[in-house]
Amino acid sequence: MVYKIRVILDADEDIFRDLEIEAHNNLEDFHNAITQAFGFLGNEMASFYTCDQEWKQDEEIALFDMSETGSDVRLMNETFLEDVLTEQNPKLIYVYDFLSMWTFFVELADITEKEDGRAYPNVLFSFGELPETPPEKNFESENSTFDFDDTFENYDDLDFDENWN
C-alpha cells in the first residue's frame, strides 16, 4: 500500500508538500523524505508525535535515543508508518531541529495501490517556499497564570531568601 500524505508547516502562510511513501517504510525513511522535500540538510534531531484529532500531542517517536541509560522512547527506525498513521488515526506532528522548532502537521490523505515503475518516496506536489527562519511559536499553557511580562518590582512577594548562598 502507498500512503499519500500532506505535510504542512505550522505557519500563517500556506507551505506544504504532498508526499507518497509505502506504508511499510519506517518513520526514519519518512523523516528523510520530509527533510528532502523541504530542503533541509537532515542533520538535526527530529521527532514525530502521535496526536488526537485536535492535534494534541501524545507519544514521542524520536530519531535517536539521547538518554544515557536507554529509555522507553520509541525510535523512528523501529516504528513503521502503517503502525502509527491509519485511517482511524490519520494525524502526526513532526518537529525538526529542536533549537529552531520547525513544526509540521502530517495528515494521511489517501491510501492507494503501489504503481509499477514508480519510485517511492515521491513528492507529488509542492506549495510555498520555506522561510529563512522558522515561524514564531507561542508556548503558553492553557492553565498558566504567571505573567512573564510582569516586572518584579517587589522582591518580597517572591517568597525566597535573598541570602540563600
Backbone bond lengths (Angstrom), bond angles and torsions (degrees), N, CA, C in turn:
res aa  C-N    CA-C-N  psi(-1)  N-CA   C-N-CA  omega(-1)  CA-C   N-CA-C  phi
1 M - - - 1.449 - - 1.525 109.83 -
2 V 1.316 115.10 150.08 1.457 121.65 179.03 1.526 108.50 -118.82
3 Y 1.332 114.58 130.68 1.463 121.26 177.03 1.523 108.94 -94.25
4 K 1.326 115.89 131.58 1.457 121.80 170.10 1.519 105.86 -103.69
5 I 1.333 115.01 120.33 1.458 121.22 -169.08 1.520 109.93 -129.42
6 R 1.326 116.31 136.14 1.466 121.53 173.54 1.531 107.54 -100.68
7 V 1.343 115.63 129.40 1.465 123.06 178.92 1.523 106.42 -116.28
8 I 1.344 116.70 114.25 1.461 123.29 -172.11 1.527 110.21 -114.16
9 L 1.331 116.70 127.27 1.455 120.82 174.93 1.523 108.88 -69.50
10 D 1.335 116.41 134.78 1.459 121.81 176.73 1.527 108.02 -74.69
11 A 1.336 115.51 88.75 1.462 122.34 -177.71 1.520 109.00 -149.08
12 D 1.335 116.30 165.27 1.463 120.41 178.61 1.521 111.91 -68.00
13 E 1.333 116.44 -37.26 1.460 119.93 179.48 1.530 109.93 -89.96
14 D 1.315 116.96 157.02 1.459 121.82 -179.16 1.522 110.62 -77.98
15 I 1.327 115.92 116.26 1.462 122.33 175.83 1.521 105.99 -139.54
16 F 1.328 116.37 113.08 1.458 118.70 -178.44 1.517 111.22 -151.57
17 R 1.330 113.94 164.05 1.462 122.40 175.11 1.520 107.37 -132.30
18 D 1.324 115.88 136.15 1.464 121.51 172.71 1.521 106.98 -100.86
19 L 1.323 115.82 120.79 1.458 121.79 -177.50 1.513 109.75 -117.76
20 E 1.316 115.91 154.78 1.451 120.11 167.56 1.525 107.00 -126.12
21 I 1.328 114.21 138.85 1.457 121.66 -175.47 1.522 107.38 -151.60
22 E 1.304 116.23 148.30 1.459 119.81 -179.80 1.530 110.71 -69.89
23 A 1.315 115.36 139.60 1.463 122.16 -175.68 1.521 112.99 -61.56
24 H 1.329 117.15 -27.71 1.467 119.41 -178.14 1.529 113.18 -81.92
25 N 1.353 118.05 -2.77 1.467 120.74 176.44 1.522 110.05 -68.88
26 N 1.337 115.53 151.75 1.463 118.29 176.71 1.527 109.89 -86.05
27 L 1.324 115.62 170.83 1.460 119.79 -177.03 1.525 112.82 -69.50
28 E 1.330 118.05 -22.28 1.459 119.05 174.98 1.532 110.04 -67.47
29 D 1.319 117.12 -39.39 1.467 120.71 175.02 1.532 110.53 -61.52
30 F 1.321 116.23 -41.40 1.457 121.61 179.45 1.535 110.21 -67.06
31 H 1.328 117.00 -42.47 1.466 122.29 175.62 1.533 109.60 -55.64
32 N 1.328 117.52 -46.50 1.463 121.47 179.56 1.526 111.60 -62.62
33 A 1.326 116.79 -39.50 1.469 120.91 178.33 1.531 111.02 -64.47
34 I 1.332 116.83 -40.35 1.465 120.86 179.66 1.530 110.38 -66.58
35 T 1.326 117.06 -46.91 1.471 119.41 -178.26 1.526 110.30 -61.60
36 Q 1.319 118.03 -40.84 1.465 120.54 178.41 1.527 111.57 -66.81
37 A 1.329 116.87 -41.22 1.465 121.02 -177.94 1.528 112.05 -64.43
38 F 1.337 116.91 -32.33 1.459 120.39 -179.13 1.531 112.85 -97.42
39 G 1.330 117.19 -3.61 1.457 120.58 176.03 1.519 115.35 84.32
40 F 1.324 117.53 20.25 1.462 120.85 174.83 1.525 109.37 -80.42
41 L 1.319 116.70 157.49 1.460 120.73 176.93 1.523 112.03 -72.28
42 G 1.324 116.91 -27.60 1.462 120.76 178.95 1.504 113.51 85.16
43 N 1.339 118.19 13.52 1.452 120.60 -177.32 1.525 113.86 -103.61
44 E 1.312 118.21 14.72 1.464 122.85 178.79 1.527 110.32 -107.20
45 M 1.319 115.56 159.71 1.463 120.72 175.71 1.530 109.31 -64.90
46 A 1.314 114.51 152.15 1.459 119.87 179.33 1.518 109.17 -154.80
47 S 1.323 115.55 158.34 1.462 121.45 175.08 1.513 109.82 -147.64
48 F 1.317 114.43 149.45 1.456 121.81 166.65 1.521 106.35 -100.43
49 Y 1.319 116.17 153.14 1.459 121.63 175.66 1.514 108.25 -132.66
50 T 1.310 116.12 130.96 1.456 118.77 171.26 1.525 106.61 -69.37
51 C 1.321 116.62 156.40 1.456 119.80 -179.01 1.526 109.45 -155.63
52 D 1.318 115.17 169.07 1.459 119.89 178.43 1.531 109.42 -93.08
53 Q 1.316 116.76 -171.76 1.461 121.80 -177.33 1.531 112.79 -64.61
54 E 1.344 117.49 -24.13 1.461 121.85 -179.98 1.529 111.71 -95.27
55 W 1.327 117.71 13.39 1.462 124.79 178.98 1.521 112.86 67.55
56 K 1.324 118.29 25.93 1.466 121.33 175.26 1.521 108.04 -78.22
57 Q 1.323 115.67 119.56 1.463 123.60 -174.48 1.525 111.49 -63.96
58 D 1.347 115.51 141.60 1.462 120.65 -179.67 1.533 109.29 -128.16
59 E 1.306 118.62 -111.28 1.457 123.70 -172.76 1.533 112.41 -80.60
60 E 1.341 115.86 137.25 1.458 121.43 177.08 1.521 110.84 -86.01
61 I 1.326 115.16 141.00 1.466 122.82 171.49 1.527 105.23 -125.59
62 A 1.326 116.23 104.86 1.467 122.40 -168.64 1.522 112.62 -93.40
63 L 1.323 114.95 157.47 1.455 121.18 175.14 1.526 110.10 -70.45
64 F 1.342 116.42 -43.18 1.464 122.40 178.17 1.516 109.75 -135.08
65 D 1.326 116.18 154.49 1.456 121.17 172.45 1.519 107.00 -88.32
66 M 1.320 116.91 110.53 1.469 121.45 -176.39 1.525 112.91 -92.15
67 S 1.318 118.58 -1.70 1.459 119.83 -179.13 1.525 110.31 -75.14
68 E 1.322 115.96 154.36 1.459 120.97 -179.79 1.522 112.13 -78.26
69 T 1.308 116.88 -28.32 1.459 120.56 -174.54 1.514 113.62 -103.30
70 G 1.317 117.80 -2.48 1.462 119.69 -173.91 1.516 107.62 82.82
71 S 1.284 117.17 132.21 1.461 119.61 -175.91 1.519 110.53 -129.52
72 D 1.301 113.92 -174.24 1.456 119.95 -178.99 1.531 112.17 -92.17
73 V 1.330 117.50 11.23 1.461 120.90 179.63 1.522 109.16 -66.80
74 R 1.319 115.55 131.11 1.460 119.33 174.71 1.517 108.95 -70.81
75 L 1.319 115.94 148.03 1.459 120.96 -178.92 1.521 110.36 -111.97
76 M 1.324 115.73 147.41 1.461 121.41 -178.07 1.518 112.62 -60.01
77 N 1.337 117.02 -41.18 1.467 118.94 -176.09 1.523 113.12 -72.52
78 E 1.333 117.52 -9.15 1.467 122.31 178.60 1.528 112.38 -109.74
79 T 1.334 117.52 0.66 1.461 122.03 -174.86 1.528 108.71 -119.86
80 F 1.320 116.16 128.37 1.457 121.34 -176.02 1.520 111.06 -99.22
81 L 1.325 115.22 144.91 1.463 121.62 -179.73 1.524 111.85 -50.19
82 E 1.324 116.27 -47.78 1.466 120.22 -175.86 1.521 112.94 -64.11
83 D 1.344 117.91 -15.98 1.459 121.28 179.06 1.526 113.27 -87.94
84 V 1.337 117.94 -20.33 1.465 120.00 -177.72 1.526 113.77 -119.05
85 L 1.312 117.43 -20.41 1.459 121.86 -178.75 1.524 107.94 -117.99
86 T 1.333 115.65 106.51 1.464 121.12 -176.08 1.528 109.73 -133.36
87 E 1.309 116.29 173.14 1.463 119.48 176.39 1.526 110.91 -62.13
88 Q 1.338 117.18 -32.74 1.470 121.27 178.95 1.533 111.34 -76.61
89 N 1.329 117.56 -31.52 1.473 123.91 179.13 1.527 108.70 -128.74
90 P 1.340 116.99 78.12 1.467 120.33 -171.49 1.527 115.74 -86.92
91 K 1.349 118.80 8.85 1.460 120.08 -173.51 1.525 112.42 -125.03
92 L 1.328 114.90 145.01 1.464 123.96 171.67 1.518 107.48 -140.05
93 I 1.320 115.58 159.37 1.459 121.71 170.19 1.524 106.04 -112.23
94 Y 1.335 116.54 138.53 1.459 121.94 179.25 1.522 108.28 -123.82
95 V 1.332 116.68 127.02 1.459 121.83 178.09 1.520 108.03 -118.95
96 Y 1.335 115.65 126.39 1.462 122.11 179.59 1.521 108.86 -117.11
97 D 1.306 117.36 131.63 1.464 125.04 177.39 1.529 110.03 65.99
98 F 1.316 115.65 93.84 1.463 121.03 -174.35 1.520 113.78 -67.93
99 L 1.318 118.95 -14.86 1.458 120.10 174.00 1.526 110.88 -79.81
100 S 1.321 116.96 -35.75 1.465 121.48 179.71 1.525 112.94 -95.16
101 M 1.313 116.49 -24.88 1.473 122.91 178.26 1.531 113.71 59.18
102 W 1.343 116.37 51.49 1.458 120.03 170.65 1.522 106.18 -67.87
103 T 1.305 117.69 117.63 1.464 122.25 -174.77 1.524 110.10 -117.29
104 F 1.336 114.91 133.68 1.462 121.21 -176.58 1.522 110.47 -129.59
105 F 1.321 115.28 144.81 1.455 122.08 171.99 1.527 107.26 -98.35
106 V 1.315 116.38 127.47 1.463 123.14 -176.40 1.522 107.46 -112.88
107 E 1.324 116.99 126.01 1.460 119.06 -178.58 1.528 111.17 -137.69
108 L 1.315 114.58 128.48 1.461 121.91 176.71 1.527 108.69 -69.37
109 A 1.327 116.02 123.37 1.463 120.86 -178.08 1.524 112.04 -100.62
110 D 1.356 117.11 -35.82 1.455 119.92 -175.70 1.519 109.51 -162.99
111 I 1.323 115.73 155.52 1.462 122.94 173.93 1.517 106.62 -122.61
112 T 1.332 116.57 122.40 1.463 120.70 -176.79 1.524 110.03 -129.70
113 E 1.306 114.91 176.44 1.464 120.92 176.17 1.526 109.73 -83.16
114 K 1.296 115.97 152.23 1.456 122.13 177.45 1.528 108.95 -68.45
115 E 1.334 116.63 137.38 1.457 121.86 178.00 1.519 109.16 -98.03
116 D 1.313 116.48 130.80 1.462 120.67 177.99 1.523 110.03 -62.97
117 G 1.327 116.14 138.86 1.449 121.43 177.13 1.519 114.61 83.26
118 R 1.314 118.72 -3.84 1.467 121.78 179.45 1.520 109.25 -98.18
119 A 1.325 117.29 134.48 1.464 122.52 178.91 1.530 109.56 -88.88
120 Y 1.301 116.03 137.87 1.466 123.08 177.88 1.516 109.13 -123.27
121 P 1.322 118.69 146.06 1.467 128.67 -2.96 1.528 111.66 -70.21
122 N 1.321 114.57 161.12 1.451 121.37 -173.62 1.534 109.01 -143.47
123 V 1.330 116.70 137.14 1.462 120.70 174.22 1.525 107.41 -87.08
124 L 1.322 116.43 116.68 1.463 121.91 179.55 1.524 112.11 -83.31
125 F 1.338 116.03 -39.72 1.455 120.16 -174.35 1.513 108.62 -155.12
126 S 1.322 116.03 141.20 1.457 122.46 179.05 1.512 108.45 -127.98
127 F 1.344 116.73 128.50 1.460 120.59 179.75 1.518 109.36 -133.49
128 G 1.327 116.38 128.12 1.460 122.55 176.87 1.518 112.38 83.28
129 E 1.316 114.35 154.78 1.453 121.82 179.66 1.523 109.86 -104.36
130 L 1.317 115.35 139.63 1.450 121.51 177.40 1.528 108.97 -66.74
131 P 1.343 118.78 129.97 1.467 119.73 178.57 1.532 111.44 -69.39
132 E 1.324 116.59 165.26 1.468 122.10 179.38 1.525 111.40 -62.89
133 T 1.329 116.81 -37.36 1.461 122.01 -179.81 1.527 108.69 -124.75
134 P 1.336 116.22 152.96 1.469 118.37 -179.45 1.526 111.69 -66.64
135 P 1.327 116.78 151.09 1.464 120.36 177.20 1.528 110.80 -60.28
136 E 1.335 115.81 146.63 1.466 121.42 178.18 1.523 110.12 -62.57
137 K 1.327 115.76 143.76 1.465 121.54 178.17 1.517 109.49 -115.62
138 N 1.301 115.88 146.44 1.455 122.27 174.92 1.527 106.47 -112.12
139 F 1.328 117.18 108.21 1.458 121.61 -174.63 1.518 113.32 -97.32
140 E 1.316 117.45 34.57 1.457 120.24 179.13 1.515 110.36 -74.65
141 S 1.303 114.65 141.49 1.457 121.50 176.64 1.522 109.08 -87.72
142 E 1.321 115.91 148.67 1.464 120.67 176.78 1.516 110.98 -62.13
143 N 1.329 116.62 -32.31 1.467 121.75 -174.16 1.524 112.67 -97.99
144 S 1.323 118.25 5.88 1.456 121.07 -175.62 1.517 110.52 -72.41
145 T 1.344 116.05 130.41 1.460 121.02 176.63 1.514 110.63 -114.46
146 F 1.323 117.87 -1.94 1.457 122.71 -178.72 1.518 109.51 -86.60
147 D 1.310 116.81 128.93 1.458 121.66 179.87 1.527 108.80 -99.21
148 F 1.341 116.67 105.69 1.455 120.83 -177.90 1.522 112.45 -69.04
149 D 1.317 117.49 -19.34 1.452 120.60 179.32 1.527 112.31 -82.13
150 D 1.322 116.18 -13.19 1.458 121.27 179.63 1.527 109.47 -70.31
151 T 1.311 117.20 134.85 1.463 119.66 178.60 1.519 109.98 -87.67
152 F 1.328 115.91 153.47 1.457 121.55 -179.71 1.522 109.22 -94.12
153 E 1.303 115.29 83.09 1.456 119.16 -179.12 1.519 111.55 -82.69
154 N 1.310 117.88 -25.13 1.450 120.67 -177.94 1.520 109.26 -124.62
155 Y 1.319 117.27 98.13 1.464 121.65 -177.86 1.527 112.69 -67.55
156 D 1.313 118.29 -17.81 1.470 120.88 178.89 1.530 111.05 -64.35
157 D 1.324 117.05 -24.91 1.460 121.16 -178.46 1.529 112.95 -79.67
158 L 1.327 117.94 -7.53 1.453 120.50 -174.19 1.517 114.10 -84.35
159 D 1.312 118.80 -10.69 1.450 122.86 173.33 1.537 113.12 61.76
160 F 1.341 116.79 50.10 1.447 120.28 170.69 1.527 109.17 -144.57
161 D 1.287 116.51 158.16 1.461 122.82 -178.24 1.516 109.58 -83.28
162 E 1.343 116.91 122.18 1.457 120.62 -179.79 1.511 112.61 -61.31
163 N 1.312 118.15 -31.10 1.471 122.47 -176.14 1.518 110.11 -101.88
164 W 1.293 117.51 49.45 1.457 121.22 -174.80 1.512 113.25 -70.74
165 N 1.301 120.04 -22.21 1.463 119.90 -177.64 1.475 108.16 -95.03
